Amino acid sequence: PGDDTWSVKLIRHAHEIGVNAVCWGPASPITGTLDVDATGPTVRRLVTGGCDNLVKIWQYKERDDSWEIEETLEGHHDWVRDVAWAPNIGLPTQTIASCSEDHTVIVWTKEEGSKWSSKVLPTFDAVAWRVSWSLTGNILAVSSGDNKVTLWKESMEGEWKCISALSETGVTALDSGA
């Protein structure tokens, strides 16, 4: 609170059994617009993934000095191992990736004024452990339990395509037309 000290805010019962992953959401103005020139207070959000197979979006409520559940996203059938909120400066879209022990990666998207929708990437051969967005938010890296890292990009038709794969045997360039 202005004195360079940290404060702790506990989110009780965030996920049944436990939380495996957490990621900050991009700061956005309270007005709801994503105007990069907007001034004033911003909405602070977190996304979490847990042992209850759920992805949850939290919003900090300054008036109560607490984190409140904003949205619960269902789609995984086993523990969610990682979540990543894509950078979106100047874009009217929010995008989150989640990965799970069920061998799936889901890309969750929300256009301004709409509900969250999901696209499931093709099933992986092993557990999907980690997801990470490029700095521009248009390429998704996924690491999986078979010692592979794959890079994914959304095509003009809205489908997610694997554009590159890195394994113990080297790099394989795949669909560059995404």
TORVOMAR-581513 format. One record per residue: x, y, z of N, C-alpha, C in turn; chain; residue in one letter. Coordinates in pm, whole numbers, plus 50000, padded with zeros to 5 digits. Example, Ala and Ser with C-alpha at 12.3 -4.5 7.8 and 13.67 -1.06 7.14 Angstrom:
51319|49431|50780|51230|49550|50780|51320|49670|50780|A|A
51285|49775|50708|51367|49894|50714|51290|50003|50787|A|S
END
This chain:
50081|49879|50000|50000|50000|50000|50084|50126|50000|A|P
50174|50140|49904|50252|50260|49892|50380|50263|49974|A|G
50400|50165|50063|50519|50165|50146|50616|50053|50108|A|D
50605|50004|49987|50692|49899|49934|50688|49769|50013|A|D
50574|49739|50076|50559|49613|50146|50462|49524|50070|A|T
50477|49396|50090|50388|49298|50027|50274|49268|50122|A|W
50158|49240|50065|50047|49193|50147|50001|49059|50089|A|S
49944|48977|50173|49903|48843|50133|49751|48837|50128|A|V
49696|48785|50019|49553|48763|50006|49530|48617|49974|A|K
49470|48547|50064|49444|48405|50047|49312|48385|49974|A|L
49313|48299|49873|49189|48259|49806|49154|48122|49861|A|I
49062|48120|49956|49024|47994|50021|48944|47906|49926|A|R
48974|47778|49928|48900|47678|49850|48898|47714|49701|A|H
49011|47760|49651|49021|47797|49510|48989|47678|49420|A|A
49044|47561|49453|49017|47437|49380|49012|47324|49481|A|H
48920|47229|49461|48918|47111|49546|49051|47038|49533|A|E
49104|46988|49636|49230|46914|49645|49352|47005|49632|A|I
49353|47097|49536|49468|47186|49524|49477|47260|49392|A|G
49563|47361|49390|49589|47443|49272|49724|47402|49214|A|V
49728|47375|49085|49853|47337|49018|49918|47452|48942|A|N
49839|47552|48901|49892|47657|48814|49819|47788|48837|A|A
49892|47898|48817|49833|48031|48827|49904|48123|48728|A|V
49829|48216|48669|49887|48310|48574|49808|48441|48582|A|C
49880|48553|48578|49815|48684|48574|49747|48705|48439|A|W
49635|48773|48440|49569|48816|48317|49622|48953|48278|A|G
49612|48987|48150|49655|49120|48106|49570|49227|48177|A|P
49631|49337|48214|49557|49446|48277|49464|49508|48174|A|A
49340|49532|48215|49246|49598|48125|49168|49702|48204|A|S
49131|49812|48139|49058|49918|48209|48923|49869|48260|A|P
48878|49925|48370|48748|49888|48428|48635|49920|48332|A|I
48653|50018|48243|48548|50058|48151|48500|49943|48064|A|T
48580|49836|48054|48542|49723|47969|48601|49735|47830|A|G
48648|49853|47793|48711|49867|47661|48856|49828|47674|A|T
48914|49791|47564|49055|49754|47565|49140|49861|47497|A|L
49093|49986|47506|49163|50100|47448|49297|50117|47518|A|D
49405|50107|47444|49538|50117|47505|49564|50255|47562|A|V
49488|50356|47520|49505|50490|47572|49415|50519|47692|A|D
49333|50420|47731|49241|50441|47844|49322|50462|47972|A|A
49271|50549|48056|49337|50576|48183|49244|50538|48296|A|T
49298|50538|48416|49217|50506|48532|49245|50367|48582|A|G
49164|50321|48679|49187|50191|48741|49173|50077|48641|A|P
49245|49971|48667|49238|49854|48580|49181|49735|48657|A|T
49130|49640|48581|49080|49515|48638|49199|49422|48655|A|V
49214|49365|48774|49320|49269|48799|49258|49130|48800|A|R
49316|49041|48718|49262|48906|48706|49374|48803|48717|A|R
49334|48684|48763|49419|48566|48766|49342|48453|48701|A|L
49416|48358|48644|49355|48232|48601|49429|48122|48676|A|V
49352|48023|48723|49411|47910|48795|49365|47779|48734|A|T
49446|47676|48750|49411|47541|48708|49431|47447|48825|A|G
49340|47351|48842|49349|47270|48962|49326|47122|48946|A|G
49335|47056|49062|49317|46912|49071|49171|46870|49054|A|C
49081|46967|49046|48940|46938|49024|48904|46942|48875|A|D
49006|46948|48789|48991|46947|48643|48935|47078|48587|A|N
48934|47183|48667|48872|47309|48628|48976|47419|48605|A|L
48938|47514|48522|49010|47639|48502|48920|47748|48559|A|V
48976|47831|48647|48896|47936|48710|48959|48072|48688|A|K
48874|48170|48660|48918|48308|48641|48872|48387|48763|A|I
48966|48461|48820|48943|48538|48942|48961|48686|48914|A|W
48879|48769|48979|48893|48913|48967|48910|48973|49106|A|Q
49006|49064|49116|49030|49131|49244|48927|49241|49262|A|Y
48858|49239|49375|48758|49340|49409|48816|49431|49516|A|K
48852|49550|49475|48917|49643|49568|48826|49680|49684|A|E
48696|49696|49659|48604|49736|49764|48601|49636|49880|A|R
48620|49506|49848|48620|49401|49950|48761|49355|49987|A|D
48860|49405|49911|48998|49362|49930|49008|49210|49922|A|D
48946|49153|49816|48944|49007|49803|48939|48967|49656|A|S
48971|48840|49632|48962|48781|49498|48830|48704|49489|A|W
48752|48732|49383|48624|48665|49365|48624|48588|49233|A|E
48556|48473|49236|48547|48392|49114|48464|48468|49010|A|I
48517|48479|48891|48448|48547|48783|48388|48445|48685|A|E
48462|48336|48665|48421|48237|48565|48485|48102|48599|A|E
48412|47994|48575|48466|47858|48585|48453|47794|48449|A|T
48566|47745|48396|48569|47685|48262|48588|47534|48277|A|L
48496|47458|48220|48501|47312|48228|48532|47254|48091|A|E
48615|47150|48088|48647|47086|47961|48750|46975|47976|A|G
48829|46982|48082|48930|46878|48105|48870|46764|48187|A|H
48931|46645|48173|48882|46526|48243|48984|46470|48342|A|H
49090|46548|48367|49192|46511|48464|49255|46641|48512|A|D
49350|46632|48604|49410|46750|48663|49460|46848|48557|A|W
49431|46976|48578|49485|47081|48494|49625|47112|48546|A|V
49725|47096|48461|49865|47111|48502|49921|47250|48481|A|R
49868|47325|48382|49920|47460|48360|49814|47544|48291|A|D
49826|47676|48312|49740|47774|48246|49828|47890|48202|A|V
49790|47955|48094|49865|48072|48046|49768|48169|47980|A|A
49773|48294|48021|49688|48398|47965|49769|48472|47860|A|W
49719|48478|47738|49794|48539|47628|49796|48691|47639|A|A
49909|48753|47601|49913|48900|47591|49812|48945|47486|A|P
49750|49060|47507|49647|49103|47411|49639|49254|47396|A|N
49749|49324|47409|49747|49470|47406|49676|49521|47280|A|I
49570|49599|47302|49497|49659|47192|49397|49568|47123|A|G
49385|49444|47165|49290|49351|47102|49165|49334|47188|A|L
49049|49318|47125|48924|49302|47201|48898|49156|47240|A|P
49003|49074|47244|48988|48931|47271|49077|48891|47389|A|T
49022|48807|47476|49099|48745|47584|49122|48600|47544|A|Q
49243|48548|47565|49274|48410|47529|49354|48345|47641|A|T
49311|48225|47681|49377|48147|47784|49402|48008|47727|A|I
49518|47951|47757|49545|47812|47723|49555|47733|47852|A|A
49505|47610|47849|49518|47520|47965|49559|47383|47914|A|S
49636|47312|47996|49677|47177|47959|49654|47084|48076|A|C
49642|46953|48045|49595|46861|48147|49662|46724|48136|A|S
49648|46650|48245|49693|46511|48244|49607|46424|48154|A|E
49495|46477|48104|49409|46400|48013|49461|46405|47869|A|D
49585|46457|47850|49652|46465|47719|49591|46571|47628|A|H
49521|46669|47686|49460|46773|47604|49512|46912|47638|A|T
49502|46999|47538|49525|47141|47554|49399|47209|47501|A|V
49346|47301|47580|49228|47376|47539|49265|47523|47529|A|I
49225|47586|47419|49242|47730|47403|49103|47792|47424|A|V
49094|47874|47527|48970|47942|47566|48976|48085|47514|A|W
48869|48130|47448|48868|48264|47390|48739|48337|47429|A|T
48755|48465|47457|48638|48548|47488|48650|48679|47414|A|K
48555|48702|47323|48547|48830|47255|48479|48928|47350|A|E
48510|49056|47335|48448|49157|47420|48296|49146|47414|A|E
48231|49135|47529|48086|49129|47536|48026|48991|47514|A|G
48108|48885|47503|48054|48750|47479|48100|48655|47589|A|S
48063|48528|47575|48103|48426|47672|48229|48355|47624|A|K
48294|48284|47716|48413|48207|47682|48375|48090|47592|A|W
48455|48067|47488|48438|47950|47401|48568|47872|47405|A|S
48562|47745|47364|48682|47662|47373|48709|47589|47242|A|S
48838|47567|47217|48883|47483|47106|48987|47388|47164|A|K
48966|47259|47140|49057|47157|47190|49156|47123|47081|A|V
49285|47135|47112|49388|47095|47016|49383|46943|47000|A|L
49436|46890|46889|49441|46744|46873|49507|46679|46995|A|P
49454|46566|47037|49502|46498|47158|49650|46464|47147|A|T
49722|46488|47257|49865|46460|47263|49888|46314|47298|A|F
50006|46261|47263|50041|46122|47292|50075|46099|47438|A|D
50098|46208|47511|50136|46198|47653|50072|46315|47728|A|A
50093|46316|47857|50044|46424|47942|50097|46557|47890|A|V
50012|46657|47882|50054|46792|47847|50088|46864|47977|A|A
50215|46903|47993|50262|46957|48120|50257|47108|48130|A|W
50301|47177|48024|50314|47322|48032|50266|47388|47904|A|R
50213|47511|47919|50174|47594|47805|50233|47733|47825|A|V
50275|47797|47716|50334|47930|47725|50310|48004|47593|A|S
50268|48130|47603|50242|48211|47484|50367|48288|47442|A|W
50379|48313|47312|50483|48402|47262|50453|48543|47312|A|S
50551|48631|47303|50532|48769|47351|50418|48841|47281|A|L
50391|48804|47156|50282|48868|47082|50149|48796|47100|A|T
50151|48680|47166|50027|48609|47196|49967|48533|47080|A|G
50043|48509|46974|49985|48439|46859|50042|48299|46838|A|N
50144|48261|46914|50199|48125|46905|50201|48065|47045|A|I
50151|47943|47054|50143|47872|47181|50244|47757|47182|A|L
50328|47755|47285|50422|47645|47304|50363|47547|47405|A|A
50374|47416|47375|50322|47312|47464|50433|47210|47487|A|V
50459|47179|47614|50553|47070|47644|50473|46952|47696|A|S
50516|46833|47656|50441|46712|47693|50534|46605|47748|A|S
50474|46504|47808|50547|46399|47878|50627|46306|47789|A|G
50619|46321|47659|50698|46238|47568|50824|46312|47520|A|D
50868|46411|47599|50988|46489|47571|50977|46571|47443|A|N
50858|46622|47414|50838|46705|47296|50790|46844|47337|A|K
50830|46941|47257|50775|47076|47265|50718|47105|47127|A|V
50592|47144|47123|50528|47176|46996|50483|47322|46997|A|T
50487|47384|46878|50441|47521|46862|50315|47521|46779|A|L
50214|47595|46825|50081|47598|46764|50043|47739|46726|A|W
49973|47752|46612|49927|47883|46566|49787|47866|46507|A|K
49703|47966|46531|49567|47961|46478|49568|48002|46331|A|E
49503|47921|46247|49496|47950|46103|49390|48057|46077|A|S
49387|48107|45956|49287|48207|45916|49145|48150|45928|A|M
49133|48018|45923|49001|47952|45935|48963|47928|46081|A|E
49051|47969|46174|49021|47953|46316|49059|47819|46375|A|G
49135|47739|46300|49180|47609|46351|49323|47621|46401|A|E
49354|47550|46509|49489|47550|46563|49573|47443|46495|A|W
49687|47485|46440|49775|47395|46366|49912|47391|46432|A|K
49970|47271|46437|50106|47255|46486|50200|47301|46376|A|C
50285|47400|46407|50374|47455|46305|50518|47408|46322|A|I
50550|47352|46441|50686|47304|46464|50686|47211|46584|A|S
50777|47112|46580|50790|47019|46691|50938|46998|46721|A|A
50971|47001|46849|51107|46977|46894|51106|46853|46982|A|L
51190|46757|46947|51200|46635|47028|51348|46601|47046|A|S
51375|46489|47108|51513|46447|47131|51588|46426|47000|A|E
51516|46401|46891|51580|46376|46763|51599|46502|46679|A|T
51546|46615|46726|51565|46741|46654|51435|46814|46630|A|G
51443|46914|46542|51330|47001|46512|51264|46955|46382|A|V
51131|46952|46384|51056|46921|46264|50966|47040|46232|A|T
50985|47101|46117|50897|47210|46072|50774|47144|46011|A|A
50658|47187|46052|50535|47125|46004|50461|47223|45915|A|L
50335|47247|45944|50249|47332|45862|50286|47478|45877|A|D
50358|47533|45782|50396|47674|45790|50288|47766|45735|A|S
50180|47709|45685|50072|47789|45626|49970|47836|45727|A|G
49994|47815|45856|49896|47855|45957|49891|48005|45972|A|A
END
